Structure formats: C-alpha cells, structure tokens
Amino acid sequence: MKNTTRATNLSRRKFIASSAAAGGGLALGLKLPFIASAGAATAAGTEVNAWVVVKPDSSCAIRIARSEMGQGTLTGLAQLVAEELECDWKKVATEHVFPGQNLARKRVWGDMATGGSRGIRGSQDYVRRGGAAARMMLMQAAAEQWKVPVGELTVADGVITHAPSGRKTNYGKVAAAAAKLTPPDPKTIKLKDPKEWKIAGKPVRRLDTADKLNGSKVYAIDVKLPEMLSAAVKACPVHGGKLVSYDEAKVAKMPGVRRVVKVNDGAVAVVADTWWRAKTALEALPIVWDEGANAAQSSAIIAERLKEGLTADDAFADTKIGDALKVIASAPKKIEAVYSTPFLSHATMEPMNCTALVTANKVEVWTATQSAEGSLAAACEEAGLPLANGE
C-alpha cells in the first residue's frame, strides 16, 4: 500500500491526458511505480541506514514513514533527521516508505499511522537517532579512510573535515564505505540539545507544496491502469440506514456498465468501464433505502441534546478535577455564555478513492491514507491473501 509523493518529471495534467487517451478510469482498489519510494532510492544512491540514502553528489534522501496531510509532518520529520545527520538542507529530498517494505524489513521504520501531530510526537526520538547514526557511520568511514581518530573530525553541511591535516571529503564519497559498517546502538547515541538546532524547529520552505501548486502532484485518484474498471459508490443518505433493494435491470444496458454490486448492508456500487459512466448509471439506479430511526434526527435535535449534556449527571468527562457544577451553583456571581462549533467532516480534499490491482497471488493498492499498515491489512483481508502478498 503506497501513499503518493512527488512525481519525477511528470506533469499531472499530461499524465491525466495520456491516461484518458488510453481509455483509463478509476479502479477499485496503493502504490505508484513512478513515485519516489524507499525501494527506488538505492538505484541512485547508497543506503547508509533505513532512514538515509546518500547520493554521489552528497544529496540526501530522507525516508518518511508517516502521512503528510497538510500539517507539515513530512518537512518536520525531514528536518529532525537532517539536524542530526548534519547534511546540507538544500540537498535534502524525501521518499515515502510503503507498508509492504516496512513489513518485509521487520518494521524497521516503526509505526506508520498519522493523526494530527502524532507523526512527529510519536517518532521524533527514533528518527533523530536514525539521522545521528548515519552521521556517525559516515564520519567513521572517513576516519578509517584517512587512518585518523574519528574524534579529530568535524562535519557541517555534509562536508567532513580533518583540521590537523586540512583534508576534506563529503558524504557522497564515503557513503559506500559507511554502509558496510556496523551501525551504532541507537540507545548509546547522544542527541543534540534543541538549543543547538540549526534546522529542526526552524522556519523553512515546506518540501511538499511545490508539486501541489504546479500541477505535477499525482494523487491516488489520478492513477490509471490498463483495462481498468471503475466503480461509483452510493451509501444510504441517512447514517445507519440499510439497503433494501435496487433494480439492476434499469441500468444494465447503459453504456459501459458491467455490473451492480451490493457493497454492504448500507451501500451499493455500479461498475463500468469509466468512472463517469459508473456515476451516471448509479444516479439512474432505482434504490430503496430503510433510513431507520436516524431519519427523524435534525441539527436542532442534536444541538439540544448536546446542550443537555452540559448539566447531565452522567455526562462523560475526559478529565474531572473537583465538582464544577457544585462550585458554579454556589458562586455569588455567575457569568453565562454559550459557545458552539458546527459539525465538520473529517474528509480529504479529493473524493475518497483507491485503486487496486488484484491477481491470484498479489494485491496492490494506491490510496491516500492515515494508516498505511491498516490499509494494507484491510486490502489483504479482502483479497484473501497474506500480508506479505500485499503492497
């Protein structure tokens, strides 16, 4: 299962146009073969450790195992690794880790789930140690090459210096030798004091915005595969409602329609040779819903229920210190105000979608997800395949 990152030398608009010419659509069903990934990095550089790949020109690819959802996680994690790595920030790029790769390497990149600031909070310590370990290995390789104590070396912006002899080298030149060394025990690594930070925690240009603005970003919904079928899905308009019936015969002969499928007890889908044809047929499909008890609910009813909860004896409280209601009741002077916020959907900017390529012994999925490993597990379960056969 693969998140999408920046595409290389590929205009999103050109990609969409060429895909459309090939008769593509949106399939059911996480990876992009033309997207930078942990597997592709070593083709143009040397993996010093799981977090850092160094290329001949000393540019560094920093691997990111969390999802970027607009909150700056990708850039923030790259800053943390680069800070300890002591590389040239102007030569930093990022590459996404895919859950299949994480599984194959015994979860060397740790947890891949992302929520709010969790991506940084939950991994800041070990990603920094990853950057520090790579720096130590690169410096050790230089020390062995020059036959000098590593303690006599300094490094800045990827340039290693031996002051007593005036010699200099760079990460690109020692990366291959560094990769052969035994990594230091992460627990023994002393990390920088945040007061010494030059990159981490500092305002920098985000690494994930340029391709989103210039149109080169390839989203999951842009993926087109040969002979791909598309599905449009409709859920019951009322939460908790059930699907009673649908009349497939009414749309079966519409252009491109292949089949109408019951997704679950509350949703139905039309499969066709293009997404637009699937959507058009779905809109024409006669569907009978049992909307259930929630059909009688309204925003006003929900707001009143929430208001009642403010004084309810059994209201849930995440943290309770003292008896607020008792103190308020006995207060000589009371000031009352009501604050409320509207319901906001926890939704993606693009329509929720995924693309899947399923064969007898493998399932590959392209999607936007907060939990790459969870999505991989769900795809493999649905395909009836072991986790090792998913990507």
SETORTI-882368 format. One line per 5 residues: number of its first residue (from 1); their letters; for each residue x, y, z of C-alpha. Coordinates in nm, 3 decimals. Layout:
% residues N
NUM = a = X:Y:Z | ...
***
This chain:
% residues 391
1 = mkntt = 0.000:0.000:0.000 | 0.153:0.322:-0.106 | 0.094:0.685:-0.036 | 0.168:0.928:-0.316 | 0.464:1.165:-0.300
6 = ratnl = 0.615:1.398:-0.555 | 0.638:1.270:-0.911 | 0.957:1.293:-1.111 | 0.948:1.481:-1.444 | 0.577:1.417:-1.478
11 = srrkf = 0.307:1.677:-1.524 | -0.014:1.569:-1.355 | -0.215:1.721:-1.636 | -0.010:1.542:-1.904 | -0.042:1.219:-1.710
16 = iassa = -0.420:1.252:-1.687 | -0.449:1.340:-2.054 | -0.237:1.049:-2.173 | -0.419:0.812:-1.939 | -0.755:0.925:-2.066
21 = aaggg = -0.641:0.867:-2.423 | -0.562:0.511:-2.325 | -0.921:0.463:-2.207 | -0.849:0.458:-1.834 | -1.079:0.523:-1.542
26 = lalgl = -1.072:0.488:-1.165 | -1.047:0.130:-1.049 | -1.144:-0.036:-0.728 | -0.877:-0.064:-0.529 | -0.162:0.154:-0.301
31 = klpfi = 0.145:0.232:-0.485 | 0.278:0.442:-0.771 | 0.565:0.290:-0.967 | 0.678:0.634:-1.082 | 0.674:0.784:-0.732
36 = asaga = 0.992:0.812:-0.523 | 0.999:0.529:-0.269 | 1.231:0.357:-0.028 | 1.281:0.081:-0.282 | 1.377:0.315:-0.564
41 = ataag = 1.625:0.523:-0.367 | 1.918:0.282:-0.373 | 1.915:0.280:-0.753 | 2.069:0.626:-0.750 | 2.245:0.628:-0.415
46 = tevna = 2.372:0.431:-0.117 | 2.155:0.334:0.176 | 2.357:0.419:0.486 | 2.073:0.304:0.709 | 1.696:0.270:0.685
51 = wvvvk = 1.643:0.645:0.716 | 1.915:0.789:0.495 | 2.025:0.735:0.136 | 2.326:0.936:0.018 | 2.383:1.005:-0.350
56 = pdssc = 2.719:1.071:-0.522 | 2.667:1.449:-0.516 | 2.610:1.430:-0.137 | 2.239:1.498:-0.170 | 2.042:1.301:0.086
61 = airia = 1.712:1.122:0.052 | 1.541:1.105:0.390 | 1.276:0.839:0.426 | 0.939:0.927:0.574 | 0.710:0.661:0.718
66 = rsemg = 0.421:0.890:0.815 | 0.148:1.052:0.606 | 0.154:1.417:0.504 | -0.196:1.559:0.549 | -0.124:1.931:0.533
71 = qgtlt = 0.010:1.975:0.884 | 0.378:1.970:0.784 | 0.471:1.623:0.908 | 0.687:1.538:0.607 | 0.902:1.851:0.629
76 = glaql = 0.918:1.837:1.009 | 1.044:1.480:1.016 | 1.298:1.554:0.742 | 1.425:1.849:0.949 | 1.470:1.627:1.256
81 = vaeel = 1.672:1.368:1.063 | 1.875:1.631:0.876 | 1.960:1.809:1.201 | 2.132:1.504:1.344 | 2.270:1.397:1.006
86 = ecdwk = 2.447:1.733:0.958 | 2.376:1.729:0.587 | 2.316:2.023:0.354 | 1.946:2.108:0.388 | 1.946:2.248:0.034
91 = kvate = 2.028:1.897:-0.090 | 1.755:1.714:0.101 | 1.472:1.524:-0.066 | 1.219:1.287:0.088 | 1.092:0.943:-0.005
96 = hvfpg = 0.790:0.761:0.130 | 0.815:0.422:0.292 | 0.549:0.173:0.186 | 0.392:-0.067:0.439 | 0.494:-0.376:0.242
101 = qnlar = 0.856:-0.264:0.267 | 0.818:-0.196:0.639 | 0.675:-0.543:0.693 | 0.948:-0.710:0.488 | 1.216:-0.534:0.695
106 = krvwg = 1.064:-0.627:1.032 | 0.906:-0.282:1.078 | 1.239:-0.105:1.086 | 1.055:0.224:1.028 | 0.815:0.165:1.318
111 = dmatg = 0.456:0.282:1.333 | 0.322:0.433:1.010 | -0.008:0.578:1.138 | -0.058:0.954:1.137 | -0.305:1.171:1.325
116 = gsrgi = -0.257:1.541:1.391 | 0.089:1.591:1.540 | 0.128:1.223:1.623 | 0.361:1.165:1.329 | 0.626:1.384:1.488
121 = rgsqd = 0.543:1.331:1.855 | 0.549:0.955:1.824 | 0.865:0.919:1.617 | 1.082:1.226:1.676 | 1.323:1.041:1.904
126 = yvrrg = 1.399:0.741:1.688 | 1.412:0.929:1.357 | 1.667:1.167:1.511 | 1.868:0.866:1.625 | 1.848:0.736:1.268
131 = gaaar = 1.998:1.058:1.138 | 2.265:1.063:1.407 | 2.361:0.701:1.344 | 2.405:0.772:0.971 | 2.626:1.072:1.053
136 = mmlmq = 2.842:0.864:1.286 | 2.886:0.592:1.023 | 2.979:0.844:0.753 | 3.235:1.009:0.979 | 3.377:0.671:1.086
141 = aaaeq = 3.419:0.575:0.721 | 3.616:0.895:0.658 | 3.830:0.836:0.967 | 3.916:0.484:0.854 | 3.997:0.609:0.505
146 = wkvpv = 4.238:0.868:0.646 | 4.355:0.644:0.933 | 4.285:0.908:1.196 | 4.074:0.905:1.515 | 3.711:0.992:1.441
151 = geltv = 3.726:1.237:1.729 | 3.952:1.459:1.521 | 3.684:1.506:1.255 | 3.410:1.765:1.225 | 3.119:1.781:0.983
156 = adgvi = 2.892:2.054:0.853 | 2.655:2.054:0.554 | 2.775:1.708:0.454 | 3.141:1.807:0.437 | 3.376:1.617:0.671
161 = thaps = 3.694:1.798:0.777 | 4.015:1.680:0.941 | 4.156:2.008:1.072 | 4.507:1.880:1.169 | 4.583:1.777:0.810
166 = grktn = 4.349:2.016:0.629 | 4.180:1.728:0.444 | 3.814:1.739:0.343 | 3.570:1.493:0.194 | 3.194:1.472:0.160
171 = ygkva = 2.914:1.230:0.232 | 2.884:1.123:-0.130 | 3.244:0.999:-0.137 | 3.229:0.792:0.183 | 2.870:0.664:0.170
176 = aaaak = 2.955:0.325:0.016 | 3.216:0.255:0.285 | 2.986:0.381:0.560 | 2.709:0.144:0.452 | 2.939:-0.153:0.524
181 = ltppd = 2.999:-0.052:0.887 | 2.814:-0.190:1.187 | 2.557:0.071:1.294 | 2.593:0.211:1.646 | 2.348:0.106:1.915
186 = pktik = 2.072:0.371:1.899 | 2.043:0.369:2.279 | 2.404:0.485:2.314 | 2.365:0.783:2.079 | 2.363:1.125:2.242
191 = lkdpk = 2.126:1.354:2.057 | 2.174:1.727:2.015 | 2.034:1.968:2.271 | 1.744:2.151:2.098 | 1.924:2.474:2.185
196 = ewkia = 2.189:2.372:1.930 | 1.944:2.310:1.646 | 2.009:2.487:1.317 | 1.746:2.313:1.101 | 1.490:2.137:1.322
201 = gkpvr = 1.227:2.367:1.463 | 1.329:2.648:1.230 | 1.109:2.810:0.961 | 1.192:2.654:0.624 | 1.012:2.614:0.296
206 = rldta = 0.795:2.306:0.309 | 0.903:2.018:0.089 | 0.553:1.906:-0.007 | 0.388:2.216:-0.152 | 0.555:2.296:-0.486
211 = dklng = 0.418:1.997:-0.678 | 0.072:2.054:-0.531 | 0.075:2.408:-0.669 | 0.231:2.347:-1.010 | 0.009:2.052:-1.104
216 = skvya = 0.278:1.783:-1.106 | 0.148:1.609:-0.793 | -0.006:1.271:-0.875 | -0.291:1.183:-0.642 | -0.445:0.842:-0.593
221 = idvkl = -0.745:0.946:-0.799 | -0.516:1.013:-1.100 | -0.395:0.653:-1.124 | -0.485:0.476:-1.448 | -0.411:0.111:-1.522
226 = pemls = -0.463:-0.090:-1.844 | -0.816:-0.232:-1.887 | -0.916:-0.081:-1.555 | -1.277:-0.086:-1.443 | -1.428:0.191:-1.233
231 = aavka = -1.687:0.195:-0.959 | -1.910:0.468:-0.822 | -2.045:0.402:-0.473 | -2.359:0.533:-0.303 | -2.431:0.493:0.069
236 = cpvhg = -2.763:0.537:0.243 | -2.827:0.912:0.278 | -2.901:0.862:0.648 | -2.629:0.730:0.877 | -2.713:0.382:0.999
241 = gklvs = -2.970:0.321:0.724 | -2.996:-0.005:0.533 | -3.010:-0.105:0.167 | -3.344:-0.272:0.095 | -3.326:-0.328:-0.281
246 = ydeak = -3.213:-0.196:-0.617 | -3.323:-0.261:-0.975 | -3.012:-0.358:-1.175 | -3.214:-0.419:-1.491 | -3.285:-0.047:-1.521
251 = vakmp = -2.918:0.036:-1.580 | -2.770:-0.292:-1.707 | -2.783:-0.183:-2.073 | -2.645:0.167:-2.020 | -2.311:0.237:-2.198
256 = gvrrv = -2.012:0.073:-2.034 | -2.197:-0.074:-1.738 | -2.063:-0.412:-1.629 | -2.240:-0.484:-1.303 | -2.425:-0.350:-0.999
261 = vkvnd = -2.274:-0.467:-0.670 | -2.400:-0.462:-0.311 | -2.104:-0.320:-0.114 | -2.251:-0.389:0.231 | -2.582:-0.351:0.416
266 = gavav = -2.575:0.024:0.365 | -2.417:0.083:0.023 | -2.433:-0.016:-0.343 | -2.197:0.041:-0.638 | -2.209:0.041:-1.016
271 = vadtw = -1.905:-0.092:-1.203 | -1.836:0.036:-1.553 | -1.553:0.090:-1.800 | -1.509:0.456:-1.694 | -1.589:0.639:-1.374
276 = wrakt = -1.823:0.883:-1.546 | -2.030:0.600:-1.689 | -2.039:0.432:-1.349 | -2.151:0.759:-1.185 | -2.416:0.824:-1.448
281 = aleal = -2.562:0.475:-1.412 | -2.554:0.497:-1.032 | -2.760:0.816:-1.044 | -3.016:0.637:-1.264 | -3.028:0.323:-1.047
286 = pivwd = -3.358:0.284:-0.857 | -3.266:0.220:-0.492 | -3.490:0.159:-0.192 | -3.346:0.252:0.148 | -3.463:0.185:0.501
291 = egana = -3.343:0.506:0.659 | -3.412:0.385:1.012 | -3.455:0.583:1.333 | -3.193:0.842:1.242 | -3.417:0.975:0.964
296 = aqssa = -3.605:1.170:1.232 | -3.291:1.344:1.357 | -3.209:1.705:1.277 | -2.938:1.959:1.356 | -3.174:2.125:1.606
301 = iiaer = -3.238:1.798:1.790 | -2.868:1.715:1.805 | -2.783:2.067:1.931 | -3.043:2.038:2.208 | -2.905:1.701:2.313
306 = lkegl = -2.555:1.843:2.334 | -2.684:2.132:2.543 | -2.848:1.890:2.786 | -2.516:1.716:2.825 | -2.364:2.025:2.986
311 = tadda = -2.564:1.965:3.303 | -2.627:1.591:3.285 | -2.517:1.396:3.593 | -2.383:1.111:3.381 | -2.210:1.324:3.119
316 = fadtk = -1.874:1.189:3.007 | -1.574:1.392:3.118 | -1.225:1.307:2.996 | -1.069:1.487:3.292 | -1.252:1.571:3.613
321 = igdal = -1.099:1.791:3.881 | -1.328:1.889:4.164 | -1.704:1.946:4.131 | -1.754:2.222:3.875 | -2.137:2.217:3.886
326 = kvias = -2.142:2.248:4.267 | -1.896:2.538:4.261 | -2.093:2.719:3.991 | -2.419:2.670:4.180 | -2.276:2.828:4.495
331 = apkki = -2.099:3.116:4.321 | -2.225:3.461:4.433 | -2.198:3.592:4.079 | -2.242:3.397:3.758 | -2.149:3.490:3.401
336 = eavys = -2.306:3.272:3.137 | -2.216:3.237:2.769 | -2.274:2.965:2.512 | -2.009:2.868:2.256 | -2.065:2.618:1.978
341 = tpfls = -1.896:2.498:1.661 | -2.059:2.342:1.356 | -2.005:1.980:1.262 | -1.705:1.949:1.034 | -1.647:1.645:0.818
346 = hatme = -1.315:1.468:0.869 | -1.262:1.434:0.496 | -0.991:1.452:0.232 | -0.963:1.734:-0.022 | -1.006:1.491:-0.310
351 = pmnct = -1.302:1.248:-0.318 | -1.230:0.936:-0.114 | -1.092:0.678:-0.354 | -0.849:0.397:-0.406 | -0.720:0.186:-0.693
356 = alvta = -0.646:-0.185:-0.668 | -0.473:-0.436:-0.890 | -0.568:-0.785:-0.775 | -0.420:-1.106:-0.915 | -0.426:-1.464:-0.794
361 = nkvev = -0.131:-1.412:-0.559 | -0.093:-1.037:-0.508 | -0.291:-0.722:-0.428 | -0.151:-0.376:-0.499 | -0.336:-0.067:-0.382
366 = wtatq = -0.297:0.306:-0.444 | -0.472:0.534:-0.196 | -0.447:0.830:0.039 | -0.446:0.701:0.396 | -0.365:0.796:0.754
371 = saegs = -0.284:0.435:0.836 | -0.081:0.272:0.560 | -0.033:-0.052:0.752 | -0.403:-0.068:0.842 | -0.496:-0.014:0.478
376 = laaac = -0.256:-0.289:0.372 | -0.415:-0.527:0.622 | -0.765:-0.442:0.502 | -0.671:-0.492:0.136 | -0.509:-0.829:0.201
381 = eeagl = -0.801:-0.946:0.411 | -1.047:-0.851:0.139 | -0.833:-1.023:-0.128 | -0.785:-1.332:0.090 | -0.407:-1.301:0.074
386 = plang = -0.133:-1.293:0.339 | 0.021:-0.956:0.428 | 0.344:-1.049:0.251 | 0.150:-1.059:-0.077 | 0.024:-0.702:-0.048
391 = e = 0.172:-0.367:-0.142
***
